[in-house]
């Protein structure tokens, strides 16, 4: 897990500045095609990358990024 301690606090972020494609399965407008997201899950995080991506799985939340490999996919952090 990576902690970005120098990021802007969540209360100072304007929701209109967030990328609408970051939410899983969000489709905006008739000309947008839905993203096929990776189904890998680690503890409470779900990978936000496209299906078939290479390398580590990654979940991005405001102020933090979590990365994991296939060996821990489907497991809980407390069980490691």
C-alpha angles and dihedrals in degrees: 000000000000122000118205100199094172096059125114113275113255092245090061095054118101109224089218089064093059120102109253091209091063093078112087113257095358114153120184120193132355094274095059121094118215117254118242102226128202112258097214114128130188118186104309096342128095122199111253096197126104121272112273096026119154128236128013124001111244135200119189123201129169105291099359143065124202122198130184141166131233092266092072098033111127093018133111121243092232090058094060 
